[in-house]
């Protein structure tokens, strides 16, 4: 309890240091707020919410037992409408929750709105906070300020069909050259299959190639980015994944292709396991890290996932800090993995679940090798909404533009969105 009070005190000082730009600075309590009453929590809804809800209810029961005269009101938000709900809460302190779950790609927009509390001092005071990796912290940091506790991660790796590889005498690839060769062999020997399912609209399938080549979203027309883009788009050819069939493939459709047994390989996530196991590929696949161009290397993956944060409008920031650090603890991260398959952010929790489930090893190796993220700038929302990167990829794949022209066009749109 003393440790949690230290966390709460640290947060209370931070919340009152500066107020959100979209609300009155006098609404935040200067002493950490009331220690009793109702704590309001917003979490994301899920297609199958029951297992998540069961874990949350267990955490609520533990929390209320330790905090007399306190209730926790948990509301589940539809992911598709979350932006409007958050904007409303940023502007109306009366409607604001205390603790929130939000996607890590939402961070720049919410940070620009001034709606999230600085959790740096609270995480420093939280013993388990030291177990967050630098990459995890970076995905919740905006302009040097930690605005969330990473709750779970999602990364992609290379799923491959073990039966197909055995039949054709192939070994799991350990370099991009081996990946390309294996893909072409599968397509040539088994033309009913795509060698590796790759999509013209699959941004997070293409980015590892760009990052591995030394490129980045903010330098998309650099020589390095162009080399990475070419390595990816060269896979969308008749000898692997024909443009006529693959130019429109999104990440979701890529999962469907592999799960249905129509591809020898695919770049998909730890969070897609259930979908694959529900299809024809069940029991016929394994996973390795997506290889980089250098033999034995691992291509950087996008570190997706969700954070837990505290609203700057919270009337109970001390209680909010207590509940957030409980829900984000190793105890409840491991329970949430068992319930939902959410990959923990705390290194000790990841080690525990990895010891119980060997499936996670390639994903954890990918994280350990270093992950990447989208630009931490409010302009990322425009880049995403305008489909700048998928359009770039698709134009190259369909022959509507050269790599040089497509990347120049994308760079113009990206720079405009980022205010450069």
Beta strands, then each sheet from edge to edge (+ up, - down):
strand 1: 37-44
strand 2: 70-77
strand 3: 99-103
strand 4: 141-142
strand 5: 145-146
strand 6: 149-154
strand 7: 156-161
strand 8: 194-197
strand 9: 263-269
strand 10: 285-288
strand 11: 301-302
strand 12: 304-310
strand 13: 343-344
strand 14: 371-372
sheet 1: 2+ 1+ 3+ 12- 6+ 13-
sheet 2: 4+ 5-
sheet 3: 8+ 9+ 7- 10+
sheet 4: 11+ 14+
end
